[in-house]
Amino acid sequence: MLDVGAIRKDFPILKEGRIYLDSSATSLTPEPILEKMLEYYREYRANVGRGIYKASQLATDAFESARGEISRFINAKPDEMIMVRNTSEGANLVARGIGLKMGDRVVTTILEHHSNYIVWLRECARVGAELSTVRADTEGNIDMKQLEGFLRKKTRVLAVTQTSNVLGVRPPVKEMAALARGAGAFTFVDGAQSVPHMRVDVKDLGCDFLAFSGHKMCGPTGAGGLYIRQELQDEVEPLSIGGGTIEDVGTDYYSLKTGPQKYEAGTPAIAEVIGLGEAARYLSGIGMANIESHERELTRRISKGMAGIEKLKLYGPRDPAKRAGIFSFNIGRLNPHDVAMMLDASAGIMVRSGHHCALPLTKELLNSPSGSVRASVYIYNTKEEADALVEALGEIARSLA
């Protein structure tokens, strides 16, 4: 069972009475992770992989230890974990590096965040490949027959989110990856909204690539992870090359290292990666099963409360058991930005409003030009905060909608 009271002590920012419900955009960062990053700066500040003196060795050991912790968090091997800045960089690396050719097909879905849509759109346009978008119903359920039809047409890559950042729906990625594999296609998974909130096992999923962002899982900004199945690393070109990636260089040739270093050009975000490793350790210590259970309880509570508010339209799965702790909604004809400002001004509740970097989904499934309001929960949110959100929304709906 998750001890929310004990966890909240690690987040001094919450002592001021703020109710933070925007963790899908970026999570808060607890003191143990900040301390681990400061330890690097205070005690062994040096570059990694470049020096034989003690501080450099300590920094290198801490960096590689973090890689190991992060890889274990998703059941990957350390040699399969490339350190990137965020999910977007991971998607760009795979899209450019996989070597799409004219006539290839990339299949994605209407549920995607822009980072798992426009990168493929651009690369397909650059090389003359085709992009096919699988549709979904209003609750976000993928049209599996349409997916199967697309996969039969010389598909090279299936790119899919594991959790929609708007609807909170979780597509059947394991089943989708199996279909892709049967069609000879690779699967790239956007794990930005799943890795922080549920147990993710890349081997069980059967995916070839998975990217996620540290800043959404209690870690710092500027550090994320990209899983590339080891057998594919010879086939995927780096997005950038330079210092740290080189095995040998002559005046008319170069050769690259193997493993993660092949993709990590220049000095990495050392403190941030160390912080991300500590974030993986922190969440593992809490227990991903406990985190899932806690978020399910908050999801049930908020879903039930929202269902009782007249004029509030909640998007996504009607069954709370089928959604993550993400709630996108609108109230009557109120502009979502106005609702977000009222929540902040009247109750100190912080939520996001707009298109949530998912314009195709917003246009097609929400049919809302201004987007929606989005609240999202995490380990530090309480039942009382869930109730406060529902109460504030009810008041707004009664007085203004």
N, C-alpha and C positions, 0 to 999 in steps of 0.2 A: 504493500500500500504506500502511496506517495504522501510524504509529510510536507504539505504545501507551506506550513508555517516555518519549518526549518529551512526550506529552500528559499523563501522570501528574504530571510536574513542575509543571504548572499547577494542581494540586489538592493543596495542602499537607495537607488533612485526611486524605489517604490515607497519609501518611508514618508514621502511628502503627500501621500494620499492620492496619487495618480492611479488611474485605472488604465493600464496599457493593453489594448486589444488590437494591436497591429503587428503581431509577430510573424504573419505571413509575409510582410514587407521586410522586416528585419527584427530579430529578437533582441532582448536585453542581454547584457553580458555580466556574469557573476564575478565576484571578487577573486575566487581562486584562479580563474583564467587570466584576469588582469595581473595578478601577482606573478603568475608563471611567465608572462611576457616581460614584466618589469625585471624579473630575475635575470633574463637574458641580457637586458640592457645594463643592468647594474653589476653583474658578476662575470660575464664571459662574452661581452660584445665583440664579435669578430665575424669575418665572412666564413662561409661554409665550403668545404671541399677544396680549399685552396692553400691552407697553411699547415705547417707541422708543429707550430707552437701550441701550448696547452689550451689557450682560450679558443683558438680555431678548432681544435679537436673537440673541445667541450660543446661548442656551437654545432659542429657537424653531427656529433652524437645525439644532441638534443633534437636537431632537425630530423634525422633519420629515425629516431625513436618515435617522434610525432607521426612520421609517415606510417610506421608500423601500427601505431594506435589507430590512426584514421583508416587504414586498410582493414584492420580487424573489425572495425565498426560496421563494415558492410560485407564482411567475409570475403575479402579479396587478399591477394598476396601483396607484400610490400612492393615487389617489382611491377605490379599492375596498377599502382596508384601514382598518378601524375599530379603534382601540385600546380594548380592554376589559381587565377584570381577569384573566379566565381563560376557559376553554371554557364553563363553566357560565353565566357572564354572557352570552356570545355566544349560547348556545342560548336563554336567556330572552328576549333582545332579539328574536331572530327569531320565536320562538313567540308573543310578545305583539304584535309589530309587524306581522306579516304579514296580520293582519285575518281570522282564521278566523271562519267563520259557521256557524250552525246548518245541519246537513246536510252540511257538508264532512267529508272523511275525512283523517286523518293515518295514514300507514303507517310503522311502525318495526319493529325486529327484537328477538328474544329475547336477542341478544348485547349489548345496549346497557348502558353505564354509566348510573347513575341520572340523570346530568345530561342525557342525551339520551333520557330516558324520562318521568320525572315531570313535566318542564316541559310536555311535550305532553299528558300525562294531565290535568294541571291545566287547561290552556287549553281542551282539548276539553270538560271538565266545565263550565267557565265559560260557554262559548258554545253548548253543545249539539252539538258536532261529535263524530265517532266516531273511536276509535283502534283500529287493527288491528295485531296483532303477528305478524310472519312468524316461523315456527318454523325450527329447524335440527336437524341430526342431532347425535349425541354428539361429533363432531369439530368442530362449529361450521359445517358447510356449510349455507348458506341454501337453503330450499325455494323455488326460483325459480318454480315453477308456482304456488305459493300467492301469491307476490309479484305475479305477473302478474294473478292473479284479483282481488286486492285493488285493484290499480291501475285496474282497469276500473270501479270503483265511485266515481266522482266524487271522486277523490283530489286533495287540494290540495298536500300535502307528503309527501315520502319523507324520513325522518330515519334515517341509518345511520352506524355507526362504520366507519372505514377499517381499524382494527385493534382486535380485542377485547382489553380490558385483563385478561381472565381466561384466555382460551384461546389468545391470540396469533394466532388465525386472521384472515386478511385477506379479507373479502367482496369479490366482484367489483363494486366500487363504480362503476366506469366503465360496465359493462354495466347495472347497476341504474339509474344516472342516465339512461342512454339510454332505458330502458323507461319511467321516470317522465316524461321529456320527451315521449315519444310519447303518453303518456296525459294530457298537459297539466298535469302536476304539477311543483312545484319540488323540488329535492333539497338537503337540509341534511346536511353531512358533519361528524361529530365526528372531528377530526384530532388529538386530544390524544396518541394513542399512535402516530400515523404520521408527522406532520410532523418530530419530532425524529430519526427513524430511517431515513427513506427519502426519495427525491426525490419531492416532491408538486407537481403541476402542475395548478392548478385549471382551466385552459383545456382541458387534455387530459382531465381527469376529466369535464368537462361539468356540473359542479355549479353551483348558484346561490349557495350559502352554504357556508362552511367555517370552523370555529372551532378554535383551539388555544391551549395554555397555555405561557407562556414558562418557567415553573419546571420543565417537563419536558424542556427543550432547552438546559440549561446557563444559562438566564437567571434573573433574580430572580423572587420571588413577586410577585403583584399586577399583572402585565402580561401580556396575551395579545393575540391577533389575531382579528378576525372579518372574513372576506372576504364582501362583498356585491356581487354582480355589478352593475356600474354602472347598467345599464338598469333595475334593480329598486329603486334607492334612492328613487325617488319614491313607491313603493308600500309601503315599510316604515317604520312610525312608530318614532321613538326610544323607548327604554325610559324615559329621563329627559330632561328639558329644563332649561335654566337658563343660567348664564353660559357663554359660549363657543359656544352653539348658536344664538344669536339674530342675525338679520339686521336686524330692526326691531321696536320695541315701542311701542305707544300705550296709552292708558288703557283701551281696549276692544278691542285686537287685538295680535297678534304674528305675525311671520313668521320662519321658520327658515332658517339657512344651507343651502347644498347641499354635497354631498360628505361626507367623514368627520366634519367639525366638527358636522354636524347631530346626530350621535349621541354626542358627547363633552362631556357637561355638566360644568361646574365645572372646577376645576384638576385636570389629569390626574396620573397617577403618572409624573412627568417623568423622574426618575432611573431608574426601573424600565423605562420604554419605551426610554430611551437604552441601558440594559443589555441589553434584548431585541434591539435593533438590533445591538449588538456580538455577541450570541450568534449571531444569524443569520450575521454576518460570520465569526465564529470557526468555525462548523460548515461554512460554504461553503469556508473556507480548508483545512479538513481534507479536504473532498470527500464529498458524500453517497454516492457510489458506494463510496468507501473505507469509510465507516461501515457501509453495508449488507453489504459483503463481510466485514468484521471480525465483525459480529454473526452472520452466517450460519455462520462457522467456530465461534464459541462455541456457537451453537445446536445444530449437529451434535454437538459434543463433549459438551455436557450431555445432550442427548437420548439419545445412545448410552450414556453412563454411567448415566443413570436407568433405561434399559431393562434393565440388568443387576442392578438392586436388587430383590430379592424383597420383596413386600408393598408396594412403592411404586407408586401409581397416578397416572400422569401424564394430565391432561385435555387435550383438544384434538387437533389433527392428529397422527396417528402418523408421518407423513412430515415430518422436520425442515425440508425445503425449503418446506413449506406454512405454517410458523409463524414469527412474529416471535420475538425473544429474550425471550419471556415463558413461564414454566413454572409452572403451577398444579398442585399435587399433594397427595396425602395418603399417609401411611404407616400401613398397617394400621388399627387402631382408635384410634390416637393422636389426641388433640385437636390441630388445627393450631396453636393458640397455644402448646401445650407444645413442639411441634417447633420453632417459631420461637425460643422462648426457649432451647432446648437448642443450637441452631445459634449463637446469639449468645454463650451462656455457654461453650461448649466450643471454638468455632473462630473467634469474633469475626466471624461471618457475619451480616449484617443483611438480613433478608427481611421480607415482610409476611405477615400471616395474617388470616383472616376472610372476609367476603363480598365484599370489594374493590369496594364500592359497586355491586354488580350482583346484587341479590337474586333477580330473576326468573330469570336465567341459572343462578345457584347452585342454586336450588330445582329447576328443571326439567331441566337438563343434568348437573349434578354430583350431584344427589340427596344432598347433604351438608349437614345442618342447621347444622353449625358452620363451614361454608365450606371453605377450603383454605389451604395454604401457597403463597406465590407468590415466586419469584425472577425477577429481570429484569436484563438486561445492558445495558451502554452502552459508550461509546468508551473509558472508562478501565479496563474490566475485562480481565483477562489470562487466558490459557489455564491458568496455574497456579491462579488463583482459581476457574475453572470446575472444575478437577480437585479442588480443596479442598472445594467444595460437594458434589460427588459422593461423595468419600471420607467426609465428615461424615455425609451422609445414609445411606450404607451402614452406618456404625457405629451410627447410631441404630436403623436397621431390624434389625440383627443383635442388638442388646442389649436392645431394649425392645418391639419390635412383636410 
